[in-house]
Amino acid sequence: MNGTELALRFSSSTEVNVSFDGTDSGKLDFANPVTEQDRADIRWYVETYGAVSLAVPDDQEARRI
């Protein structure tokens, strides 16, 4: 293992600093690409599909997500 690390530091919900191998980007603009619908889909996948996948799974919806 070489010890190289990628670090993301969020100073706010709209700014991020990226550091890699000793180089820092400084503050960069950031826009969260995950929508409310994405979060709802992920929550369904983890909480519902994952919990009942052995019963009556909705495999088509799981594949979509």
C-alpha positions as CSV (number, residue, x, y, z in Angstrom):
1,M,0.0,0.0,0.0
2,N,1.4,3.4,-1.0
3,G,-0.4,5.7,1.5
4,T,-1.8,7.9,-1.2
5,E,-5.1,9.5,-0.1
6,L,-7.9,11.4,-1.8
7,A,-9.6,13.8,0.6
8,L,-12.8,15.8,0.1
9,R,-13.4,18.5,2.6
10,F,-16.8,20.3,2.5
11,S,-16.5,23.8,4.0
12,S,-20.2,24.3,3.2
13,S,-23.0,22.7,1.2
14,T,-21.7,24.6,-1.9
15,E,-17.9,24.4,-1.5
16,V,-15.4,21.6,-1.4
17,N,-11.6,21.3,-1.2
18,V,-10.0,18.3,-3.0
19,S,-6.6,17.1,-1.8
20,F,-4.6,14.3,-3.5
21,D,-1.0,13.3,-3.1
22,G,0.0,16.5,-1.4
23,T,-1.8,18.8,-3.8
24,D,-4.9,20.8,-2.6
25,S,-7.4,22.4,-5.0
26,G,-8.4,25.3,-2.9
27,K,-12.2,26.0,-2.6
28,L,-14.2,24.7,-5.5
29,D,-17.9,25.2,-6.2
30,F,-20.0,22.2,-5.5
31,A,-23.5,21.2,-6.5
32,N,-24.9,18.0,-5.0
33,P,-26.0,15.9,-8.0
34,V,-28.2,13.6,-5.9
35,T,-31.9,14.7,-6.1
36,E,-34.7,14.2,-3.7
37,Q,-36.0,11.5,-6.0
38,D,-32.6,9.8,-6.0
39,R,-32.6,9.8,-2.1
40,A,-36.1,8.3,-2.0
41,D,-35.1,5.6,-4.5
42,I,-32.0,4.7,-2.5
43,R,-34.0,4.7,0.7
44,W,-36.6,2.3,-0.9
45,Y,-33.8,0.1,-2.2
46,V,-32.0,-0.2,1.1
47,E,-35.0,-0.3,3.5
48,T,-37.7,-2.0,1.6
49,Y,-36.2,-4.0,-1.3
50,G,-33.3,-5.2,0.9
51,A,-35.6,-6.2,3.7
52,V,-38.2,-8.1,1.7
53,S,-36.2,-9.3,-1.3
54,L,-36.8,-12.9,-0.2
55,A,-40.5,-12.4,0.0
56,V,-42.1,-10.7,-3.0
57,P,-39.3,-8.7,-4.5
58,D,-39.9,-5.9,-7.0
59,D,-36.9,-6.8,-9.1
60,Q,-37.9,-4.5,-11.9
61,E,-37.9,-1.4,-9.7
62,A,-34.6,-2.5,-8.1
63,R,-33.0,-2.8,-11.5
64,R,-34.3,0.7,-12.4
65,I,-32.8,2.2,-9.3
